[in-house]
Amino acid sequence: MRIGVFADAHDHLDHVRKAVEVFNDEGCELVVFAGDFVSPIVLPPLRRLKCKMLACFGDNEGNRLGVHAGFRILGKLSESAFGFRTPDGTRILVTHIADHVKNDPGEFDVFISAHTHKPHIICDAHQRLHLNPGETSGWTYRQPTVAILETKPTSARIVSLLDATS
């Protein structure tokens, strides 16, 4: 299963639109957002996704009620952290801040977090993939990124929104 992963949109509409294009072009079957939409203004561009979304709140949401209400047509929005199982059996844990589940040994295959705005993909001693898609907004490091996750076999790659073709 191919899953698009992004986080830390921080109301940057142009980069959210670009992320939607990347996920649609990649044929993503699901998109996961790991927190910090900030306001409901970022939700309308997400309606162009060709798949459903799962998302969690971050620590910088300015209008949680508005985001929650607007998200209903896109998919499921949860508090951070939440877990789910893909149709192929891959167990995924999602949170905005990795330290919030730091002491949870958890039974998961993929761990998605955000908050640092720095993309990384690492495999731990238990062969579990840890993925941070970086910042969609690009406000902090001027390097807006998203990630593409493949569940079988498990792998991921970071995609620069600056390099993505329109």
C-alpha positions, 0 to 999 in steps of 0.5 A: 500500500502506498501512503502519503505522509505530511505534517507541519503545514502551518497554513502554507496553502501553496505547499499544501496544494503541491503536497496534494499534487504529489500524493495524487501523482504518486497514486497514494491510497491513503494520506496521513497527516501528523499534526499542525494544520494550524487553521481550517484555511488549509483544508479546502485544498485537501478536498482534491485528494483522490483518497481518504486521510487520517490525521492527528492534531499537533501542538500548534493548532489555532482553531481546533474546533474549525479544523475538526469540523472542516475535516469531517469530509476528508477522513478521520481526525484524532488527538495525537497519538493514534494507531491503525492497521492497513489492509495488508496488516502493517501496524502504524502509530502516528503522533505529532511529538515523538517524545509523547510516546517515547516510553511506549514499546508499542507493537507497530511496524511504522512510527510516524511523527513530526514537530521537529520540521526535519525529515528523517527515515530510520530503522530501529533495532526491532526493524521498525521504520521511524518516519518524520516527513519534515515540514510541508510549510517550509517556513522554518528550514525553507525545505518543504517536504512530504514522504511516500511510505510503501507498506509491503515491503516497508520503505519510505522516501522523502520528496522535496516540494521544491523539486516536484513538478506541477 
